[in-house]
C-alpha cells in the first residue's frame, strides 16, 4: 500500500495536554560498559558470543551517551522535544543486581535527570529495558522467583535516589519481547530457549511489573506510573477458519498475555491452552499480586503481522509470514509499513474498560540513511511518521483514549541483534566519531512540535 504523505496537522490539533516525546534505552545508547564500576549485564555478556549479533557488533560504546548526554539533551531541547524517555541500567547502579549500590552510577543518572530539568525537558524513566545484571542471570534470572525480591529492591533504590525529581515512570519495557526472544527463542540475551524457561519468566515478569508499580506508588506517591507493551495488529493470511484461528493465537501471545493479568483478567489461556502450564508457577495469592491500577498503559507499535496456520509449529500451529515474502512496503527490519495498525491497536486496547490513559511509548522505522552535503534526507522515515500520526489523530478525533506519543528513537543506536545496521533515529550518528546530524525527520518534528 502507498503511504499517505498529506499531513496538515500541528501538534496542537492533538490537544494542548497531549504528551510528545522521544524514547531510548540504556544499553542501546550509553556505552561506557565497564566504566566507573558498572557491573556486567546480560547484554554485555550476550554480545561477546560470536554469531549472536550482526557482524559481531556490541553496545560497548554505542552512541556514547554516557559522555555526550549534555550534547544530546541540548539537541533535544533545540528540537522542541518536551519529554525524554530513557531507562536505568540496573547493573550500573547495583553492579551485582543486589547488595552494594554504585554511587558513581547514581551520580550519572542524577546528572542526566538534573540536566533534563535544567533544559525544561521532563524525564520519563523506564526501570527495566532488558539489561539484567549478569550476576542475577547466573542465579536463574527471570526464571528464578527470587527475581521478585531483587526487582523490588532495585525499584526501591531508583525511587529513593531519583523519585524527588522523576515523576513519570514505566516499569517494564515490552515483556513479551524480553521473555519470548530471550527465554524462548534464544535470539536475545540471555539466549535461553524452550517453554521451561519461557513460562516461569512470563509469570515472574507479570508479578514484577505490578510489584514495581506498587513500590513506586508507595515511595513516590505523587508520580505517574505506567508500563509498556509491544503490540502488533494480527491479520489472518487467508480468510479461512484455520488461518483465522492462527491469527487469534498470535494475537493472544503478542497483545494480550501481559496486559490482561495487570487488569485483573488473569492469563488468556482459553485461546492458547499451552498457557495452562503457567499454573505450575502460580502460588496462592499471586492472582491478586498480578493486578495493579497503573496511571497509564504504554503501547508500542511498528507494524502488523500476517499469520498463517502451520501444522509443524509447536504449541500454537501458527506462523508469521514475513513482509518480504508478501512483497509489501517494508522497513530494514523487514516489518511491513502499515499505518492502520497503530489505529487498530489503539482501538483494541480501548476495549479494555479500566485503562485510565493510553500513550504510544514507541513508534518509528528503520530505512537506509545516506549523508549528502552533511545532511540526511530520510524521506521514507518522514512519510512513515506522517502516515502513522494521521492514524493516531484519527483515533483521537473519534474519541478513542490516546494521550501521548513518543517517537522511537532520538539518535541512531545499537539495535539489539541487528547491531548498527538498522537506524531508527531522528538524529544520525556517525559511530566512528560520534558526530550527530539532525535528519529531515528530526527537522520536521522540530517544526511540528514548535507549538506543543
PADO-60550 format. One record per residue (C-alpha): residue number from 1; x, y, z. Coordinates in nm, 2 decimals, m for minus. Each point is the difference from the previous one (the first is absolute). Layout:
// PADO-60550
NUM, X, Y, Z $
...
This chain:
// PADO-60550
1, 0.00, 0.00, 0.00 $
2, 0.12, 0.36, m0.06 $
3, 0.06, 0.24, 0.29 $
4, m0.22, 0.30, 0.06 $
5, 0.24, 0.28, 0.00 $
6, m0.26, 0.28, 0.02 $
7, 0.04, 0.14, 0.35 $
8, m0.14, 0.33, 0.09 $
9, m0.02, m0.05, 0.38 $
10, 0.19, 0.19, 0.27 $
11, 0.08, m0.15, 0.34 $
12, m0.28, 0.22, 0.15 $
13, m0.26, m0.18, m0.21 $
14, 0.05, m0.29, 0.24 $
15, m0.09, 0.21, 0.30 $
16, 0.21, 0.23, 0.23 $
17, 0.04, m0.28, 0.25 $
18, 0.12, m0.26, m0.25 $
19, 0.34, m0.14, 0.11 $
20, 0.28, 0.01, m0.26 $
21, 0.35, m0.15, 0.04 $
22, 0.27, m0.24, m0.11 $
23, 0.10, m0.34, 0.14 $
24, 0.34, m0.16, 0.05 $
25, 0.15, m0.29, 0.20 $
26, 0.32, m0.02, 0.21 $
27, 0.19, m0.28, m0.17 $
28, m0.08, 0.13, m0.34 $
29, 0.15, 0.35, 0.06 $
30, 0.21, 0.03, 0.31 $
31, 0.32, m0.18, m0.08 $
32, 0.26, 0.02, 0.29 $
33, m0.08, m0.37, 0.05 $
34, 0.28, m0.06, 0.26 $
35, 0.06, 0.36, 0.12 $
36, m0.03, 0.12, 0.36 $
37, m0.07, m0.33, 0.16 $
38, m0.29, m0.10, m0.22 $
39, m0.09, m0.37, 0.02 $
40, m0.04, m0.23, m0.29 $
41, m0.35, m0.04, m0.15 $
42, m0.14, m0.29, m0.19 $
43, 0.03, 0.21, m0.32 $
44, 0.37, 0.08, 0.08 $
45, 0.04, m0.38, 0.02 $
46, m0.22, m0.10, m0.29 $
47, 0.17, 0.22, m0.25 $
48, 0.33, m0.16, 0.08 $
49, m0.12, m0.33, m0.16 $
50, 0.08, m0.03, m0.36 $
51, m0.29, m0.02, m0.24 $
52, m0.26, 0.15, 0.23 $
53, 0.01, 0.36, m0.14 $
54, 0.03, 0.13, m0.35 $
55, 0.38, 0.01, m0.09 $
56, 0.07, m0.09, 0.37 $
57, m0.06, 0.36, 0.10 $
58, m0.08, 0.11, 0.35 $
59, m0.11, 0.30, 0.21 $
60, 0.32, 0.06, 0.18 $
61, 0.02, 0.35, m0.13 $
62, m0.34, 0.04, m0.19 $
63, m0.07, 0.37, m0.03 $
64, 0.21, 0.07, 0.31 $
65, m0.29, 0.18, 0.17 $
66, 0.19, m0.04, 0.32 $
67, 0.24, 0.27, m0.11 $
68, m0.23, 0.18, m0.25 $
69, m0.32, 0.03, 0.21 $
70, 0.03, 0.38, 0.02 $
71, 0.05, 0.04, m0.37 $
72, m0.30, m0.23, m0.07 $
73, m0.23, 0.16, 0.25 $
74, 0.08, 0.35, m0.14 $
75, m0.07, m0.13, m0.35 $
76, m0.32, m0.14, 0.13 $
77, m0.09, 0.34, 0.14 $
78, 0.08, 0.17, m0.33 $
79, m0.24, m0.24, m0.17 $
80, m0.29, 0.10, 0.24 $
81, m0.02, m0.35, 0.15 $
82, m0.16, 0.05, 0.34 $
83, 0.02, m0.36, 0.14 $
84, 0.29, m0.24, 0.00 $
85, m0.05, m0.37, 0.08 $
86, 0.32, m0.19, 0.10 $
87, 0.07, m0.30, 0.20 $
88, 0.22, m0.07, 0.30 $
89, 0.27, m0.27, m0.04 $
90, m0.05, m0.22, 0.31 $
91, 0.36, m0.12, m0.01 $
92, 0.13, 0.36, m0.01 $
93, m0.16, 0.09, 0.34 $
94, 0.01, m0.35, 0.16 $
95, 0.28, m0.19, m0.17 $
96, m0.09, m0.34, 0.13 $
97, m0.37, 0.05, m0.01 $
98, m0.04, 0.01, 0.37 $
99, 0.22, 0.13, 0.29 $
100, 0.24, 0.28, m0.04 $
101, m0.12, 0.31, m0.18 $
102, 0.24, 0.16, m0.25 $
103, m0.02, 0.38, 0.09 $
104, 0.19, 0.08, m0.32 $
105, m0.29, m0.15, m0.20 $
106, m0.25, 0.19, 0.22 $
107, 0.19, 0.32, m0.07 $
108, m0.02, m0.05, m0.38 $
109, m0.38, m0.03, 0.00 $
110, m0.03, 0.29, 0.24 $
111, 0.20, 0.21, m0.24 $
112, m0.22, m0.11, m0.30 $
113, m0.32, 0.07, 0.20 $
114, 0.12, 0.33, 0.13 $
115, 0.11, 0.12, m0.35 $
116, m0.33, m0.11, m0.15 $
117, m0.18, 0.22, 0.26 $
118, 0.24, 0.28, m0.06 $
119, m0.09, m0.01, m0.37 $
120, m0.38, m0.02, 0.08 $
121, m0.02, m0.36, m0.12 $
122, m0.20, m0.24, 0.21 $
123, 0.18, m0.33, 0.07 $
124, m0.21, m0.32, m0.04 $
125, 0.20, m0.29, 0.15 $
126, m0.04, m0.36, m0.10 $
127, 0.12, m0.23, 0.28 $
128, 0.07, m0.31, m0.21 $
129, 0.09, 0.01, m0.37 $
130, 0.15, m0.35, m0.03 $
131, 0.35, 0.03, 0.15 $
132, m0.02, m0.22, 0.30 $
133, 0.32, m0.02, 0.21 $
134, 0.19, m0.32, m0.10 $
135, 0.05, m0.09, 0.37 $
136, m0.37, m0.04, 0.03 $
137, m0.02, m0.20, m0.33 $
138, 0.26, m0.23, 0.15 $
139, m0.26, m0.07, 0.27 $
140, m0.27, m0.08, m0.26 $
141, m0.10, 0.35, m0.09 $
142, m0.37, 0.04, m0.09 $
143, m0.06, m0.37, 0.04 $
144, 0.08, 0.03, 0.37 $
145, m0.29, 0.11, 0.22 $
146, 0.26, 0.19, 0.21 $
147, m0.01, 0.26, m0.28 $
148, m0.30, 0.14, 0.18 $
149, 0.20, 0.10, 0.30 $
150, 0.30, 0.11, m0.21 $
151, m0.22, 0.22, m0.22 $
152, m0.18, 0.15, 0.30 $
153, 0.33, 0.10, 0.16 $
154, 0.12, 0.15, m0.33 $
155, m0.32, 0.20, m0.03 $
156, 0.04, 0.13, 0.35 $
157, 0.35, 0.12, m0.07 $
158, m0.12, 0.18, m0.31 $
159, m0.29, 0.16, 0.18 $
160, 0.20, 0.12, 0.29 $
161, 0.28, 0.14, m0.20 $
162, m0.19, 0.15, m0.29 $
163, m0.37, 0.03, 0.11 $
164, 0.04, 0.35, 0.14 $
165, 0.04, 0.12, m0.36 $
166, m0.13, m0.28, m0.22 $
167, m0.38, 0.00, 0.00 $
168, m0.07, m0.21, m0.31 $
169, 0.09, m0.37, 0.01 $
170, m0.03, m0.31, m0.22 $
171, 0.06, m0.33, 0.17 $
172, 0.08, m0.26, m0.28 $
173, 0.07, 0.05, m0.37 $
174, m0.17, m0.26, m0.23 $
175, m0.01, m0.31, 0.23 $
176, m0.11, m0.22, m0.29 $
177, 0.32, 0.08, m0.18 $
178, 0.25, m0.05, 0.27 $
179, m0.17, m0.32, 0.12 $
180, m0.07, m0.13, m0.35 $
181, 0.32, 0.10, m0.18 $
182, 0.22, m0.05, 0.30 $
183, m0.14, m0.31, 0.18 $
184, m0.19, m0.19, m0.27 $
185, 0.16, 0.06, m0.34 $
186, 0.35, 0.09, 0.13 $
187, 0.06, 0.27, m0.26 $
188, 0.04, 0.27, 0.27 $
189, 0.18, 0.00, 0.33 $
190, 0.05, m0.21, 0.20 $
191, m0.05, m0.25, m0.29 $
192, m0.22, m0.26, 0.17 $
193, m0.25, m0.22, m0.18 $
194, m0.31, m0.20, 0.07 $
195, m0.33, 0.00, 0.20 $
196, 0.19, m0.10, 0.32 $
197, 0.16, 0.35, m0.01 $
198, m0.28, 0.20, m0.17 $
199, m0.29, m0.09, 0.23 $
200, 0.16, 0.09, 0.34 $
201, 0.15, 0.31, m0.15 $
202, m0.34, 0.11, m0.12 $
203, m0.16, m0.04, 0.34 $
204, 0.28, 0.16, 0.19 $
205, 0.00, 0.30, m0.24 $
206, m0.37, 0.04, 0.05 $
207, 0.05, 0.01, 0.38 $
208, 0.29, 0.24, m0.03 $
209, m0.18, 0.25, m0.21 $
210, m0.27, 0.03, 0.26 $
211, 0.23, m0.02, 0.30 $
212, 0.22, 0.27, m0.16 $
213, m0.31, 0.22, m0.04 $
214, m0.10, m0.05, 0.36 $
215, 0.35, 0.08, 0.13 $
216, 0.01, 0.32, m0.20 $
217, m0.35, 0.10, 0.12 $
218, 0.11, m0.05, 0.36 $
219, 0.34, 0.18, m0.03 $
220, m0.09, 0.27, m0.26 $
221, m0.37, 0.06, 0.07 $
222, m0.03, 0.31, m0.22 $
223, 0.13, m0.18, m0.31 $
224, m0.17, m0.12, m0.32 $
225, 0.07, m0.38, m0.05 $
226, m0.04, m0.21, m0.30 $
227, 0.15, m0.30, m0.18 $
228, 0.04, m0.07, m0.37 $
229, m0.11, m0.28, m0.24 $
230, 0.11, m0.07, m0.36 $
231, m0.31, m0.06, m0.21 $
232, m0.06, m0.09, m0.37 $
233, m0.32, m0.04, m0.19 $
234, m0.04, m0.36, m0.09 $
235, m0.17, m0.08, m0.33 $
236, m0.07, m0.35, m0.13 $
237, 0.18, m0.10, m0.32 $
238, m0.32, m0.11, m0.16 $
239, m0.36, 0.03, 0.12 $
240, m0.04, m0.37, 0.09 $
241, m0.07, m0.15, 0.34 $
242, 0.35, m0.14, 0.06 $
243, 0.18, 0.32, m0.10 $
244, m0.24, 0.21, 0.21 $
245, 0.06, m0.23, 0.30 $
246, 0.38, 0.03, m0.05 $
247, m0.03, 0.38, m0.01 $
248, m0.20, 0.00, 0.32 $
249, 0.26, m0.21, 0.18 $
250, 0.27, 0.23, m0.11 $
251, m0.20, 0.30, 0.12 $
252, m0.04, m0.17, 0.34 $
253, 0.38, m0.04, 0.04 $
254, 0.10, 0.33, m0.16 $
255, m0.27, 0.24, 0.13 $
256, m0.18, m0.16, 0.30 $
257, 0.23, m0.21, 0.20 $
258, 0.14, 0.28, 0.23 $
259, m0.27, 0.26, 0.00 $
260, m0.29, m0.22, 0.11 $
261, 0.16, m0.12, 0.33 $
262, 0.07, 0.36, 0.08 $
263, m0.36, 0.09, m0.04 $
264, m0.11, m0.29, 0.22 $
265, m0.12, m0.21, m0.28 $
266, 0.25, m0.28, 0.05 $
267, 0.19, m0.18, m0.27 $
268, m0.17, m0.05, m0.34 $
269, 0.02, m0.38, 0.01 $
270, m0.31, m0.08, m0.19 $
271, 0.14, 0.10, m0.34 $
272, 0.35, m0.15, 0.06 $
273, m0.05, m0.30, 0.23 $
274, 0.38, m0.05, 0.04 $
275, m0.02, 0.30, 0.23 $
276, m0.18, m0.22, 0.25 $
277, 0.35, m0.13, 0.09 $
278, 0.05, 0.34, 0.17 $
279, m0.19, m0.15, 0.29 $
280, 0.31, m0.18, 0.11 $
281, 0.16, 0.33, 0.09 $
282, m0.30, 0.18, 0.15 $
283, m0.01, 0.00, 0.38 $
284, m0.29, 0.08, 0.23 $
285, m0.06, 0.38, m0.01 $
286, 0.18, 0.06, m0.33 $
287, m0.33, 0.08, m0.18 $
288, m0.04, 0.31, 0.22 $
289, 0.37, 0.09, m0.03 $
290, m0.02, m0.01, m0.38 $
291, m0.25, 0.29, m0.02 $
292, 0.09, 0.36, 0.04 $
293, m0.18, 0.33, m0.08 $
294, 0.26, 0.17, m0.22 $
295, m0.06, 0.37, m0.07 $
296, 0.07, m0.07, m0.37 $
297, 0.08, m0.28, m0.24 $
298, 0.26, 0.04, m0.26 $
299, m0.04, m0.18, m0.33 $
300, 0.28, m0.03, m0.26 $
301, m0.10, m0.06, m0.36 $
302, 0.21, m0.02, m0.31 $
303, m0.18, m0.24, m0.24 $
304, m0.26, m0.27, m0.04 $
305, 0.05, m0.37, m0.02 $
306, m0.16, m0.23, m0.26 $
307, m0.04, m0.34, 0.15 $
308, m0.07, m0.34, m0.16 $
309, m0.07, m0.34, 0.13 $
310, 0.30, m0.22, 0.01 $
311, m0.04, m0.36, 0.12 $
312, 0.37, m0.05, 0.09 $
313, 0.03, 0.31, 0.23 $
314, m0.01, m0.14, 0.36 $
315, m0.26, 0.10, 0.25 $
316, m0.19, 0.26, m0.21 $
317, 0.02, m0.13, m0.36 $
318, 0.03, 0.36, m0.12 $
319, 0.27, 0.17, m0.20 $
320, 0.06, 0.36, m0.08 $
321, 0.04, 0.06, m0.38 $
322, 0.30, 0.24, m0.05 $
323, m0.07, 0.33, m0.17 $
324, 0.27, m0.09, m0.26 $
325, m0.20, m0.31, m0.10 $
326, m0.31, 0.21, m0.05 $
327, 0.16, 0.26, m0.23 $
328, m0.13, 0.30, 0.20 $
329, 0.16, 0.33, 0.09 $
330, 0.23, m0.08, 0.29 $
331, 0.28, 0.14, 0.22 $
332, 0.36, m0.13, 0.04 $
333, m0.13, m0.21, 0.29 $
334, m0.22, m0.18, m0.26 $
335, m0.30, 0.15, 0.18 $
336, m0.30, 0.09, m0.22 $
337, m0.08, 0.37, m0.02 $
338, m0.37, m0.01, 0.09 $
339, m0.12, 0.32, 0.16 $
340, m0.35, m0.12, 0.09 $
341, 0.17, m0.24, 0.25 $
342, 0.06, 0.27, 0.25 $
343, m0.37, 0.11, m0.02 $
344, m0.12, m0.35, 0.03 $
345, 0.22, m0.07, 0.31 $
346, m0.12, 0.32, 0.16 $
347, m0.36, m0.12, m0.07 $
348, 0.08, m0.35, 0.14 $
349, 0.14, 0.13, 0.32 $
350, m0.29, 0.24, 0.04 $
351, m0.23, m0.30, 0.03 $
352, 0.15, m0.06, 0.35 $
353, m0.22, 0.19, 0.24 $
354, 0.24, 0.09, 0.28 $
355, 0.30, 0.16, m0.18 $
356, 0.00, 0.37, 0.11 $
357, 0.25, 0.12, m0.26 $
358, 0.16, m0.14, m0.31 $
359, 0.33, 0.13, m0.14 $
360, 0.19, m0.11, m0.30 $
361, 0.34, m0.04, 0.16 $
362, 0.18, m0.12, m0.31 $
363, m0.06, 0.03, m0.38 $
364, 0.26, 0.05, m0.28 $
365, 0.17, m0.16, m0.29 $
366, 0.34, m0.11, m0.13 $
367, 0.10, 0.09, m0.36 $
368, 0.33, 0.05, m0.19 $
369, 0.15, 0.34, 0.10 $
370, 0.25, 0.18, m0.23 $
371, 0.20, 0.31, 0.08 $
372, 0.01, 0.26, m0.28 $
373, 0.17, 0.33, 0.06 $
374, m0.02, m0.06, 0.37 $
375, m0.37, m0.06, m0.01 $
376, m0.22, m0.31, 0.03 $
377, m0.32, 0.02, m0.20 $
378, m0.20, m0.29, 0.14 $
379, m0.32, 0.05, m0.19 $
380, m0.12, m0.36, 0.05 $
381, 0.02, 0.03, 0.38 $
382, m0.17, 0.34, m0.02 $
383, m0.28, m0.14, m0.21 $
384, m0.03, m0.29, 0.25 $
385, m0.04, 0.24, 0.30 $
386, m0.25, 0.22, m0.18 $
387, m0.22, m0.30, m0.11 $
388, 0.01, m0.16, 0.35 $
389, m0.07, 0.33, 0.17 $
390, m0.30, 0.05, m0.23 $
391, m0.14, m0.33, 0.14 $
392, 0.07, 0.11, 0.36 $
393, m0.19, 0.32, m0.07 $
394, m0.28, m0.20, m0.16 $
395, m0.03, m0.19, 0.33 $
396, 0.01, 0.32, 0.20 $
397, m0.26, 0.16, m0.21 $
398, m0.24, m0.30, 0.04 $
399, 0.02, 0.04, 0.37 $
400, 0.22, m0.30, 0.07 $
401, 0.23, 0.02, 0.30 $
402, 0.34, 0.11, m0.12 $
403, 0.20, 0.25, 0.21 $
404, 0.36, 0.01, m0.13 $
405, 0.26, m0.10, m0.26 $
406, 0.37, m0.08, 0.04 $
407, 0.21, m0.05, m0.31 $
408, 0.25, m0.28, m0.02 $
409, 0.26, 0.12, 0.01 $
410, 0.20, 0.32, 0.06 $
411, 0.34, m0.10, m0.14 $
412, 0.11, m0.30, m0.20 $
413, 0.11, m0.27, 0.24 $
414, 0.10, m0.36, 0.06 $
415, m0.31, m0.19, m0.12 $
416, 0.04, m0.32, 0.20 $
417, 0.06, m0.31, m0.23 $
418, 0.00, 0.23, m0.30 $
419, 0.30, 0.19, 0.13 $
420, 0.06, 0.33, m0.18 $
421, m0.14, m0.11, m0.33 $
422, m0.35, 0.14, 0.06 $
423, m0.03, 0.37, 0.09 $
424, m0.32, 0.13, 0.16 $
425, 0.12, 0.34, 0.12 $
426, m0.14, 0.35, m0.07 $
427, 0.37, 0.09, 0.04 $
428, 0.27, m0.17, m0.21 $
429, 0.31, m0.13, 0.20 $
430, 0.34, m0.06, m0.16 $
431, 0.11, m0.29, 0.22 $
432, 0.37, 0.06, m0.09 $
433, 0.02, 0.36, 0.14 $
434, m0.34, 0.03, 0.18 $
435, m0.10, 0.30, m0.22 $
436, m0.37, 0.08, 0.01 $
437, m0.20, 0.12, m0.30 $
438, m0.37, 0.09, 0.03 $
439, m0.19, m0.19, m0.28 $
440, m0.28, 0.14, m0.20 $
441, m0.24, m0.19, 0.22 $
442, 0.15, 0.17, 0.30 $
443, m0.03, 0.34, m0.16 $
444, m0.36, m0.07, m0.07 $
445, m0.07, m0.10, 0.36 $
446, 0.17, 0.32, 0.11 $
447, m0.24, 0.20, m0.20 $
448, m0.30, m0.21, 0.08 $
449, 0.07, 0.02, 0.38 $
450, 0.07, 0.38, 0.00 $
451, m0.34, 0.08, 0.15 $
452, m0.03, m0.31, 0.22 $
